[in-house]
Amino acid sequence: MGPLVNEISEPGPDPAAEPDPTDEPDRQPGRGQRPALLVLGVIAVLLVGFVAGLLVGHSTHSSGDTPNAVDVGFAQDMSVHHAQAVQMAGVALAGSTDTEVKRLAYDILSTQANQQGRMAGWLEQWGKPPMSTDGYMGWMTDMSAHHHTGTADHSGPVQVMPGMATTEELAALGKATGPALDTMFLQLMLRHHQGGMAMAEYAEQHADTDAVRTLAQSMGKTQKAEMDLMTQMLADRKASPLPMN
């Protein structure tokens, strides 16, 4: 028999030392991931609204409910108006730490992105371009009964719709943090809502299709409630609304 050799085996891993997957903390999206997730969410809401708009537009076409210049102009211009509201709400939702502000921003973003998609679906079904090529609000030809607070009379198309934030204001909003972000968002969004009210009121009374009249009425009610809320939120923060631009 040959010599005995003591084989010393290396110790294996201690099961008790292995990390338990159930002990790992929940992994939340990092700060850098939030904008991407937000964009994906907006796209999803837009697509849902777009499909709904196509279905409603097809139903409208089949029933002989023909859109007039107000239906088309409202869908085109309000889509542009909504796009900026969605942009500003996205900034507040991603950057604010105030629960009340974030809740409001989420409501505005989800509601207006869906409506934006719906109006895009109508325009597609009607065979109309997504945007007007000769300015905004030219379809509002009878403004004699529409003197909404904060909006100015106009004759013919305008190049900038009332209430829209400027490029400089959007840049400042994107850089703001903390309470300054919350206040700026509330001020810009309140003015934005005020600027869009005249369009919603006009479309509710002058559009030919039931779909547009119903949506315009719903927009007016929702935005009036949000305007009242934002006015109170600004007062709570000892801040004042912006004058109409």
C-alpha positions as CSV (number, residue, x, y, z in Angstrom):
1,M,0.0,0.0,0.0
2,G,1.4,3.4,-0.9
3,P,1.7,6.2,1.5
4,L,-1.4,7.9,2.7
5,V,-1.9,11.5,1.6
6,N,-4.1,13.7,3.7
7,E,-6.4,15.5,1.3
8,I,-7.4,18.8,2.6
9,S,-10.5,20.1,0.9
10,E,-11.1,23.8,0.7
11,P,-14.2,24.8,2.6
12,G,-17.3,25.3,0.5
13,P,-19.5,28.4,0.6
14,D,-21.4,28.8,3.8
15,P,-25.2,28.7,2.9
16,A,-25.8,31.1,5.8
17,A,-23.5,33.6,4.2
18,E,-25.3,33.6,0.8
19,P,-27.5,36.6,0.2
20,D,-31.2,35.9,0.3
21,P,-32.9,37.4,-2.7
22,T,-36.0,38.1,-0.6
23,D,-33.8,40.3,1.7
24,E,-32.9,42.7,-1.1
25,P,-34.6,46.0,-0.9
26,D,-37.1,46.9,-3.6
27,R,-35.4,48.4,-6.5
28,Q,-37.1,51.7,-7.5
29,P,-36.4,53.4,-10.8
30,G,-33.4,55.7,-10.5
31,R,-33.6,59.4,-11.0
32,G,-32.2,59.0,-14.5
33,Q,-34.8,56.4,-15.4
34,R,-37.9,58.5,-14.4
35,P,-38.0,60.7,-17.5
36,A,-37.8,57.6,-19.8
37,L,-40.6,55.9,-17.9
38,L,-42.7,59.1,-18.0
39,V,-42.3,59.4,-21.7
40,L,-43.4,55.7,-22.2
41,G,-46.4,56.4,-20.0
42,V,-47.4,59.4,-22.0
43,I,-47.0,57.5,-25.3
44,A,-49.2,54.8,-24.0
45,V,-51.9,57.2,-22.9
46,L,-51.7,59.0,-26.3
47,L,-52.1,55.7,-28.1
48,V,-55.2,54.8,-26.1
49,G,-56.7,58.1,-26.9
50,F,-55.7,57.9,-30.6
51,V,-57.5,54.6,-31.0
52,A,-60.6,55.9,-29.2
53,G,-60.5,58.9,-31.5
54,L,-60.3,56.8,-34.6
55,L,-63.3,54.7,-33.4
56,V,-65.4,57.8,-32.6
57,G,-64.3,59.5,-35.8
58,H,-65.4,56.5,-37.8
59,S,-68.7,56.4,-36.0
60,T,-69.2,60.1,-36.7
61,H,-68.5,59.6,-40.3
62,S,-70.8,56.7,-40.6
63,S,-73.7,58.5,-39.0
64,G,-73.3,61.5,-41.3
65,D,-72.2,63.8,-38.5
66,T,-69.9,66.0,-40.6
67,P,-67.3,68.1,-38.8
68,N,-67.2,71.8,-39.6
69,A,-64.4,74.3,-39.4
70,V,-64.9,74.6,-35.6
71,D,-64.6,70.9,-35.1
72,V,-61.4,70.7,-37.1
73,G,-59.9,73.9,-35.8
74,F,-60.6,73.1,-32.2
75,A,-59.0,69.6,-32.5
76,Q,-55.9,71.0,-34.2
77,D,-55.4,74.0,-31.9
78,M,-56.3,72.3,-28.6
79,S,-54.0,69.5,-29.4
80,V,-51.1,72.0,-29.5
81,H,-52.4,73.6,-26.3
82,H,-52.6,70.3,-24.6
83,A,-49.1,69.2,-25.7
84,Q,-47.6,72.1,-23.7
85,A,-49.7,71.3,-20.7
86,V,-48.5,67.6,-20.8
87,Q,-44.9,68.9,-21.1
88,M,-45.2,71.1,-18.0
89,A,-47.0,68.5,-16.0
90,G,-44.3,66.0,-16.8
91,V,-41.7,68.4,-15.4
92,A,-43.6,68.8,-12.2
93,L,-44.3,65.1,-11.9
94,A,-40.7,64.2,-12.3
95,G,-39.2,67.0,-10.2
96,S,-41.6,68.0,-7.5
97,T,-41.5,66.5,-4.0
98,D,-44.8,68.0,-3.0
99,T,-47.5,65.3,-2.9
100,E,-50.4,67.7,-3.8
101,V,-48.5,69.1,-6.8
102,K,-47.5,65.7,-8.0
103,R,-51.1,64.5,-7.8
104,L,-52.3,67.5,-9.8
105,A,-49.6,67.1,-12.4
106,Y,-50.4,63.4,-12.8
107,D,-54.1,64.2,-13.3
108,I,-53.4,66.9,-15.9
109,L,-50.8,64.8,-17.8
110,S,-53.0,61.6,-18.0
111,T,-56.2,63.4,-18.8
112,Q,-54.8,65.8,-21.5
113,A,-52.5,63.2,-23.1
114,N,-55.5,61.0,-23.6
115,Q,-57.6,63.9,-25.0
116,Q,-54.7,64.9,-27.2
117,G,-54.6,61.3,-28.6
118,R,-58.3,61.3,-29.1
119,M,-58.3,64.6,-31.1
120,A,-55.4,63.2,-33.2
121,G,-57.6,60.2,-34.0
122,W,-60.4,62.4,-35.1
123,L,-58.2,64.5,-37.4
124,E,-56.8,61.3,-38.9
125,Q,-60.3,59.9,-39.5
126,W,-61.5,63.2,-41.0
127,G,-58.4,63.4,-43.4
128,K,-57.2,66.7,-41.8
129,P,-53.7,67.7,-40.9
130,P,-52.7,67.5,-37.2
131,M,-51.9,71.3,-37.1
132,S,-53.3,74.4,-38.8
133,T,-50.9,76.0,-41.3
134,D,-52.2,79.6,-41.0
135,G,-52.1,80.4,-37.3
136,Y,-54.4,79.5,-34.4
137,M,-58.0,80.2,-33.5
138,G,-59.0,81.4,-36.9
139,W,-62.1,79.1,-36.6
140,M,-63.4,81.3,-33.7
141,T,-65.2,83.8,-36.0
142,D,-68.0,84.9,-33.8
143,M,-66.5,86.1,-30.5
144,S,-69.3,88.6,-29.7
145,A,-70.6,86.4,-26.9
146,H,-67.2,85.1,-25.7
147,H,-65.4,87.5,-23.4
148,H,-63.9,85.0,-21.1
149,T,-61.8,86.5,-18.2
150,G,-58.2,86.7,-19.1
151,T,-58.6,86.3,-22.9
152,A,-58.3,89.1,-25.5
153,D,-60.5,89.6,-28.5
154,H,-59.0,88.7,-31.8
155,S,-59.8,89.0,-35.4
156,G,-58.5,86.2,-37.6
157,P,-55.8,83.7,-36.8
158,V,-53.2,84.5,-34.1
159,Q,-49.6,83.3,-34.0
160,V,-49.6,82.5,-30.2
161,M,-52.6,81.1,-28.3
162,P,-53.5,82.8,-25.0
163,G,-51.9,81.3,-21.9
164,M,-49.1,79.5,-23.6
165,A,-45.7,79.6,-21.8
166,T,-42.8,81.1,-23.6
167,T,-39.6,79.2,-24.4
168,E,-37.8,81.1,-21.6
169,E,-40.5,80.2,-19.1
170,L,-40.3,76.5,-20.0
171,A,-36.6,76.6,-19.7
172,A,-36.9,78.2,-16.2
173,L,-39.4,75.6,-15.2
174,G,-37.1,72.8,-16.2
175,K,-34.3,74.2,-14.1
176,A,-36.4,75.0,-11.0
177,T,-36.4,72.8,-7.9
178,G,-38.2,72.6,-4.6
179,P,-40.9,75.1,-3.7
180,A,-39.8,77.4,-6.6
181,L,-40.7,74.6,-9.0
182,D,-44.1,74.0,-7.4
183,T,-45.0,77.7,-7.5
184,M,-43.8,78.2,-11.1
185,F,-45.7,75.1,-12.3
186,L,-48.9,76.3,-10.6
187,Q,-48.6,79.8,-12.0
188,L,-47.9,78.7,-15.6
189,M,-50.5,75.9,-15.6
190,L,-53.2,78.2,-14.2
191,R,-52.6,80.8,-16.9
192,H,-52.5,78.0,-19.5
193,H,-55.9,76.7,-18.4
194,Q,-57.3,80.2,-18.4
195,G,-56.1,80.7,-22.0
196,G,-57.7,77.6,-23.2
197,M,-61.2,78.1,-21.7
198,A,-62.4,80.4,-24.5
199,M,-61.6,77.7,-27.1
200,A,-63.5,75.0,-25.1
201,E,-66.5,77.3,-24.6
202,Y,-66.6,78.3,-28.2
203,A,-66.4,74.7,-29.5
204,E,-69.1,73.5,-27.1
205,Q,-71.5,76.0,-28.7
206,H,-70.4,76.0,-32.3
207,A,-69.0,72.5,-33.2
208,D,-71.2,70.3,-35.4
209,T,-70.2,66.9,-34.0
210,D,-71.5,65.5,-30.8
211,A,-68.0,64.1,-30.0
212,V,-66.3,67.6,-30.1
213,R,-69.1,69.3,-28.2
214,T,-69.1,66.7,-25.5
215,L,-65.3,66.8,-25.1
216,A,-65.2,70.6,-25.1
217,Q,-67.8,70.7,-22.3
218,S,-65.9,68.1,-20.3
219,M,-62.7,70.1,-20.7
220,G,-64.4,73.2,-19.5
221,K,-65.7,71.6,-16.4
222,T,-62.5,69.8,-15.5
223,Q,-60.2,72.8,-16.1
224,K,-62.5,75.2,-14.2
225,A,-62.2,72.9,-11.2
226,E,-58.4,72.7,-11.6
227,M,-58.2,76.4,-12.0
228,D,-60.0,76.9,-8.6
229,L,-57.7,74.3,-7.0
230,M,-54.5,76.0,-8.4
231,T,-55.7,79.4,-7.3
232,Q,-56.1,78.1,-3.8
233,M,-52.7,76.2,-3.9
234,L,-51.0,79.5,-4.9
235,A,-52.7,81.4,-2.1
236,D,-51.5,78.7,0.4
237,R,-48.0,79.3,-0.9
238,K,-48.4,83.1,-0.7
239,A,-48.0,83.4,-4.4
240,S,-50.1,85.3,-7.0
241,P,-51.4,84.1,-10.4
242,L,-49.6,85.4,-13.5
243,P,-51.3,88.0,-15.7
244,M,-52.6,86.8,-19.1
245,N,-49.9,87.0,-21.8
